[in-house]
């Protein structure tokens, strides 16, 4: 059964920039987007001015109908959603949906996830793929079911992870590949010829992408060079890896961004800082982490040359 493009009535759900690329490609291919569901506006900055999501800004610019429910089970919202008479829902970087919502459309609700499912289910798949030293990842479309990222898979596309990719760079690559994959998925649903693959029920050997928090973003300087390097680039630029800088009597919480790894055999204490006129390096097992960008408490991110021009380090300064 091959439907006309305008026979599909699509509700799109998403919030950040990652989701905008997908909404944009559907609009550009003239699909009928009958509604866009995104997060409520949030106060941000010192003035607590209400900040609109990236998806909302794009949707309004395109004249699309926007809904911003605070509660997805709210009866008023459910009635508004039903009134849109959507027969397909597309979800990219949104929150977990209640059953009454994902079961509503005739052709189902599918999600774009930024990993090669069934691995890296969860909130931070792009970060954990880099942190764990993977050399490839990808994107998957799947039909939503009652659990998180467990539904029947529709399409998948692999993406290689380069040795110097940060989470920022990989995010942008996956955003582009993912938007194309959603388009292909919608085209398959439209054609009526769609094949799905069930995910395995045994999850004991699968890698997960659990939520990031302050504790798991802290650098452990006792790890091997490669592991520390992967962690820092897997959190650069957001939410960023951090550690303590012990400088004389001061113990400061600092964030690290751009770093370079240097392999070397040495007997220096792990975490010890090696400081020269233009370089700041941390001794670790197997070599050094050369810091290129750093952020001190209450300061903006800066390159290390700027830091070295105006900051005094004690003789035994180290990272903890």
N, C-alpha and C positions, 0 to 999 in steps of 0.2 A: 504494500500500500504506500504510494508516494503522495505525501501531502503537499499542498501548496505552502509556500513560505508563510503566507499570512494566515494560514489555518492554525499554525502553532500560536498559542497565546502564552507568552513566557513571563513569569515573575522571576526577577533576578534579586538575589540576596547577597550582600557583601558590604564591607566597610572600608578597608585601607586601599592604598595605591595598587597593591597586588591584584585587587579585584577590579579596578577600573579598566585595566587592559582588556579583560574578558568582556565586560559590559560594552566597551568601545567597539570591539570586533563584531559583536552581535548587532549593535546599532548600525555599523558600517555595512554589514551584509543584509540590512533591511529586514531583520526579524522583528516581529511585533512584540515589543516589550510593554506589557500592560501595567506593570507595576515594578517599583524598585523598593526593596526593604533594606534599610540600613540602620545603624546605631543612632540613638538620640544624640543631639548636640551636647557637647561637654564643655564646661568652663575650663579655660586654659590660660596660662600666662599670669603675669602679675595683676593685670586688670580683671582677671577672671571672665574675659570675654568669651561668649559661646563659640565653640569651634565646631564647624561642620565637617563630617567625614569626607574623605576624598571621593567616595562613591556618590554622596549626596551632591557635592559641587558639580561633578560631571553630569549627573542625571538632570539636575535643574537646568544646566546650560543647554541640554538637549531637549528640554521641554517634557521630560518624563514624569510620570506620576510617582511621587515619593511618599512612603509610609515609614514612620520611625517609632515603632512600638517599644515601650519599656518592658512589657511583659508579653511574651509570645503566646501565652495561654489566655490572655484577656479576651473576654467574649466580644467586646466591641471590635477589637483587631481581627478576630476570627471571622466576624461577619463582613468586615471591609475586605479581607482577603478572598472570601467566597464570592463577593460581589464582582471581583475582577475576572471571574470565570476563566482562570488560567488552566491550561491543560499540561503545562510543564513548568517545573521550578528548577532554576540553576543557582547553585550556592558556591560562593568562592570567599574564603576567609571571613566567615560569619560565625555565629554561636551555634550551640547545639539546638536542634529543632525538636519541639514536642511532636508526638505521633500525629496529633490532629492536623498539624501543619504539613509534615512531609508526606502524609498519605493522601492529601487532598487532590492533587491533580491526576488526571486520567493516565498520562504517560510517565508519572512518577516525579521524583525529586532527585537530582544527581548533584554531586559535589566534586570540586577539583581539589585534590590533595597534593601537596608538594613533596612527594616521595614516591618510591617504587613500592607501593603496598604489596604485601602486608607489612613490610618493614617500615619503621618510623611512623607508626600511628601516634597521634597526639598533637600537642600544641606547637611544638618547635622543631619540625622535621628538617628544615634547612640548616638550622644551627647545629643540630646533633650529627648530621651527616658529615659536616666539616670537622667538628670536635672529635668525632670517632675516627677521623683519617680516611674516610671513604674516598674512592677515586671516581665513583659514579653515583648518581642519584637520578631523579626524574620526576615526572608528574603522572598522576593517575586520576581518571574519572570513575566514579562508582555511584551506584544507587544507594541513597541513605536508608539505613534501617535503625533499629532501636538502640544500637550501641555506637561507640565512637569509631569512625573510620573502618568499619567491619563489613560494609555492604558489598554486594556483587560488583566486581570490577568490569568496566566497559572498555576503556582504552588506556594505554600506557605509552609513555615516550621517555627514553633514556637521555640523560644529560651528563657529560663528563665533568668532573670536578678537577680543575687545574691546581697545581701545587701551591699557587699563590692566591687562589680565590679566597676572598673574604665572604662573609655571609651577605654583605651588601651586593657584591658582584653576582653571586650565585642566585640571590633573590631576583635580580633583574633578568637573568637568563631564564630562570624557571617561570617568571611572570610572562615572558614572551612565548615560550614553548607551551605553557599552560593555556594561554588564551587560544592558541591555534588548536590545541587538543579539545577544548570545550566546543569550538566551532565544528570540528569533525564529529564530536559526539552528538551535537544537536542535529547535524546533517544525517547521521545514522538513524536517530530517533525519527526524524522527519521521513526518511525513506521506508521506515517500518521494518528494516532488516538490521537487527542489532543482536550481537552475541555477547553474553556476559560470562565471567569466570568467578566462581565462588571462592572466597578467601578461606584458607585453612582454619580449622577450629582449634588446632593445637598451636598455642602461642608461646610455648616455653622457650623456643630458640629464636624468637623474633626480637629485633632491636626496637626500642621504643624512643619516643620523642617527647618525654615528659616536660612539663612546664618549667621554664627557667625561673630561678629565684636568686636572691643575693648569695646564698650559700653555694649553689652549683656554678655560679659565675666567678667565684674566687679562684685565683691561680694558686696551685700547689707547686712551689718551686723545687720540691723534691722529686717531681716526675722527670722523665726523660725529656731531652730537648724537643724531639718531634711532637710529643704529647702536649707540651706547654705551647709550642708554636701553633698547633692545630686549635687548641682551646682559644687562644687570643684571636686568631683570624676567624674562628667560628662564632665570635661574639662581636666582631668589628663590622659596622659601626654601632650596632644596637644589639642587646642593651649594654654591651661593653664588658670586657674582663677587668677585674680589679684586684688589688692586693694592698698590703700595708707597706709604706716606705718608712724604715727606721733610720732617722737621720739625727744623730746625737741624741738629744732628749725628746725629739719630736717623733711621734708615730702618726703618719698621715695616711688617709685612705686615698689611693690614686687609681686612675683608670688608664689602661693601655690600649692603644689602637694599632697603628701601623708598626709592625716589627719585622726583623729579618733574622733568620737562624744562621748561626755559624758553627760548623762542626769543628771540634778541637778536643784534644785530650789534655786535661789539666787536673790539678789537685786542689783547686780553690774551693772554698765553702760555698754550698748551694745558696743562691740568693745574693751573694756579695756583688756590690756594684763596682764596675771598672769604669772610671771616669777619665776622659781626656778632653782636649779643647773642643772637639767636634762630635764626640761619641759618648754614648751611655750604654753600657752593656751589663747584662746580668749573667753571672756564672751559674751554669746548671750542669747536670749530668750529661756528658757528651758534647759540651760546647758552650755557646753563649747565645742569649737572646739580645739582639741589638734593638734598642728602642728608638723608633723614629718619631712617634707621636705619643704624647702623654697629657693627662689632665690632672692638675692638683685641685684639692678641695676649694670650692668657691671661685675657681678660675675657668677660663675657656680652654678648650683643647689647643695644644700648641706643639710645634715641632721642637725636637730636642735641642737644636742649635739655639733657639730663642730661650729655652729653659736654662741652658748652660751659661748664657750671657748674663743672667740676672739671679741665679740661685746658687747658694753655697752648700756644698756637700761636705759632711764630716769624713774623716779618714776611713772609718769602718762602716759607712752607710750601706744598708742592705735592704733587699725586698723580703718581706715576710709573707 
